[in-house]
Amino acid sequence: MNWCLGTIKNYARFSGRANRKEYWLFAFVDTVLMYGSIAVAGWTEVASSKWFYIPLGIYAVLMIIPRIAVTFRRLHDVNVTGAYVLWYALPVVGFIIVTIQLLKKGDKGENNYGLP
């Protein structure tokens, strides 16, 4: 659980490196919280209430910076600049290009962005 709390604690730190475990477990928990709450709300018919979407929207907005920051750090781990996330602007192709980088094994030793 430290990897998730560490990511939240370093929510605005764009420098440094994040290993695959930190990135993908954070992404998994974040996705489960977002879509899991929507699914549960749909099953329980809470989704028809506007009050459901207010906390969900607040969570989504609060998590934008941590998501981007951990992605930058993950890209740094494979010795790629964080600006690589701009590839996301290209539909489908950009997603594939960035995801390939996020799946790569990080550099073992020091790289341009520091120690692992």
C-alpha positions in Angstrom: 0.0 0.0 0.0 3.0 2.3 0.4 3.4 2.6 -3.4 -0.1 4.1 -3.7 0.3 6.4 -0.7 3.7 7.4 -1.9 2.3 8.4 -5.3 -0.4 10.5 -3.6 2.2 12.0 -1.2 4.4 13.0 -4.2 1.4 14.1 -6.1 3.1 17.1 -7.8 6.6 15.7 -8.2 7.4 15.4 -11.8 11.1 14.7 -11.4 12.6 11.4 -10.4 11.6 7.9 -11.4 8.7 5.5 -10.8 9.1 1.8 -11.3 6.5 -0.4 -13.1 5.0 -1.6 -9.9 4.4 1.8 -8.5 2.9 3.1 -11.8 0.7 0.1 -12.7 -0.6 -0.5 -9.2 -1.5 3.2 -8.8 -3.2 3.1 -12.3 -5.1 -0.1 -11.3 -6.4 1.3 -8.0 -7.3 4.6 -9.5 -9.2 2.8 -12.3 -11.0 0.5 -9.9 -12.1 3.4 -7.7 -13.4 5.4 -10.7 -15.2 2.7 -12.7 -16.0 0.5 -9.7 -17.9 3.3 -8.0 -19.7 4.0 -11.3 -20.7 0.3 -11.7 -21.8 0.0 -8.1 -23.8 3.2 -8.4 -25.5 1.9 -11.5 -26.4 -1.4 -9.9 -27.8 0.4 -6.8 -29.6 3.1 -8.9 -27.6 5.8 -7.1 -26.2 6.9 -10.5 -29.5 8.6 -11.2 -28.8 11.1 -8.4 -26.8 14.2 -9.2 -25.2 13.9 -5.7 -23.3 10.8 -6.8 -21.4 12.7 -9.5 -20.3 15.6 -7.3 -17.8 13.5 -5.2 -16.8 11.4 -8.2 -16.1 14.6 -10.2 -14.1 16.0 -7.3 -12.1 12.8 -7.0 -11.4 12.8 -10.8 -10.2 16.4 -10.8 -8.0 15.9 -7.7 -6.4 12.9 -9.3 -5.4 14.6 -12.6 -2.1 16.0 -11.3 -1.0 12.7 -9.5 -1.9 10.7 -12.7 0.2 13.0 -14.9 3.1 13.2 -12.3 3.4 9.4 -11.9 3.3 9.0 -15.7 6.1 11.5 -16.1 8.2 9.6 -13.4 7.4 6.3 -15.1 8.6 7.6 -18.5 11.7 8.9 -16.7 12.4 5.4 -15.5 12.8 4.2 -19.1 14.9 7.3 -19.9 12.3 9.1 -21.9 11.2 12.7 -21.4 7.9 13.3 -19.6 6.8 15.4 -22.6 6.2 12.0 -24.3 2.7 12.1 -22.8 1.8 14.6 -25.6 1.6 11.5 -27.8 -1.8 10.9 -26.1 -3.1 13.7 -28.3 -3.1 11.3 -31.2 -6.1 9.0 -30.9 -5.2 5.3 -30.7 -1.7 5.6 -32.1 -0.6 7.9 -29.3 -2.1 5.6 -26.7 -0.2 2.6 -28.1 3.1 4.6 -28.3 2.9 5.8 -24.7 1.7 2.4 -23.4 4.6 0.6 -24.9 7.0 3.0 -23.1 5.1 2.5 -19.8 5.3 -1.3 -20.1 9.1 -1.3 -20.7 11.4 -2.4 -17.9 13.1 0.6 -16.3 16.9 1.3 -16.5 18.7 -0.6 -13.8 21.2 2.0 -12.9 21.3 5.8 -13.0 20.0 7.4 -16.2 19.4 11.0 -17.2 16.6 11.3 -14.5 18.5 10.0 -11.5 18.7 6.7 -9.6 15.9 4.2 -9.6 
